[in-house]
């Protein structure tokens, strides 16, 4: 079965780090406490934990959610264990979130739904491997590497881009990545905020 797991399991331990991504931390203050947050391909739950600690309600989605066992029973957490790459799975279609967070994961059939899931005033915070990463290691498969400008194209005309990067990083290991922070504008507001 085709899987995006190499970008998570074989990435030198990046997904297993407990610290949140600096990219996600940079924009986390824009997400108000009480907001609903989708943490897609949540892995060990570092961003799930971050937003729970910030008073958000989190939907954590991954094909293996065993690393979230210590959070079971948290009334602000919904956990969905599902393989997003098996068939026409759309577990969050029609739902809206104050923030949609995706780190080190790419399954292109979900991109449009992810953008659509951002509520008015909400954020899309996306960071994953990009073309050129094959020079550094896994993932190497182009199915799991963003093409130049692909995140910009995904949000084009639908969300306002707050920040975008397509670059090579050295920490926690050398990699080529793309990152975007984009917000759905609330009609009639100059400075939109994340919904509650």
N, C-alpha and C positions, 0 to 999 in steps of 0.2 A: 504494500500500500504506500503511495507517495505520502511523504510527511515532511513537515517543516522542522521536525525535531532536531536535525543537526544544528540549526542555528541556536537552539536552546541547550541541548545536552552536551554538545561538543565545542562550546565556545570558550573553553579555558576557565570555566567556573563563573563567568559573569552573571548568569542567571541565579546562581546560588548565593550571591552576595546578599547580605542583609541590608546594606545601605541602598537607599533609593537612588535612582538615576539622577545625576545633577540636572539633566534637562527637565525631568519631571519636577524636581524640587524648585527649579527656577520659576515655574508657573503655578505651583501648588497653592500659593496664597490667593490666586484669583478664583479659586473654587471655595465657595462659602460653606461653612459648616451646615450640615443638614442636606446638602446637595446629594443627588444620586450619582454614583460614579460606576462606570463599567471598567473593570480591569480585565482585559481580554488576554488570554494566554498568560495567566497570572503567575505561573511557575511557583516559586517558593513563597509568594505573597508579599514581597517587599513593598509594592505599591498599594496593595490591599491594606496592609498594616498602616502605611503612611496615612491614607485617607480615612481609615477608621479612627486613628488617633486624632485626626483633625475634625472629628465629629460628623463625617459623611456617612451615608448609607451606600454600601458597596455591593455590586454584583461581581463576584470573582468567577471567571470562566477558564477552565483548562481541561485537558483530557486526563490529567492526574492531579487531584486536589488534596492528596494525602498530606502535603506539607502545611495545609491549613487546619489540620486536626485540632490544634490548640485553640483555634478561634471558634470552633463549633459552639453554638449556643449564644453567640453574640447577636443580639436582636437587630443590629444594624448591618448584618452580613447575610447575603444570599449567595450560596455556592452552587455552581452548576458544573457538573463533571460531564463533559461531552467532547467528542473528537470533532472539531469543527471542519475537518477536511474529508469527512465521510458523508457523501451525498449532499443533498440540498438542505443543509442545516442553517436555520436563521433564528437562533434563540432570542435575539434581541430586536428583531424586526418589529417596528411599530412602537418600541419603547424609546423614551427620551431620557437623556442623562445630562447632568450639569458638567460632567467631564467624561470623556472616553479616552482611556489610557491603554496604549499598546507599546510594548518594548520587546525588542528582539523576536519579532514574529511577523510573518508575511504570508497571507493567503489571499491572493488578489480577488477572488469572488466575494470577499467580505467588505472590500473597501467602500463600495457605494453605501452599503447598509451602515457601516461605521459612521460615515459622514452624515447620513440621514438621521442617525441616533443622537446627534448633538442637539440639545434643546436650545431654544432662543437664549442667548447670553452664555451658553455653555462652550466648553473647550474640547478640541481634539488635540491630544498630546501623543505624538507618534514618534518613535525612534527605532530604527532597525538597520540591518545591514544593507549596503548598497553595492552596485556594480563596482568592481575593483577590489572587493574583499577577497576574491579568490587568490590574490597575491599573498594574503596574510594567513590563510587557513580556511576553516569552515565558518559559515557555509560557502560553498563554491558553486553550487547549482544555481543557475540564473533564475530558476523558479522562486528562489528565496532571497534574491537580491533586487532591490529597487533599481529601476532604470533612472538615468539622469532626469530630474524634474518630476518624477512620478508622483510624489506626494503633493507637489504643487498642482499637478493636473487633476488629482483626485478631489481636491477641495475647490478648484477653480470656479469662481462665480457663485459658490455656495457658502463659503466661509471666508472670513477676513483673516488673512495671514498676519500673525503677530510676529513670528520669527521663523526662519527656515535656514537650515544648514545642510550642505552636502560636502563632507570633508573626511579626511583621515584623522583618526585619533590614536593615541598611544596608551591610554589608560582606560580600563584595566589591562588591556592588551592591544596591540596594533590591529586596527580594523578600519574599513571604509563604511561610513554610516550616512544616513539621511535622517533629519529630524524636522518636525514641524510642530508649531503651536498655532492653532487657528481657532477662531471664535465665530459662532453664529450671531449675527447682529440682531438686536431687538429693534423692531421698527419704531422710529421716533426717538431713539436714545442716542446720545453722543458717545457715552462711555458705558457700554453694556457690562453687566456683571453676571456672574454665574447664577443660575436659578436655584431655588431651594427645593 
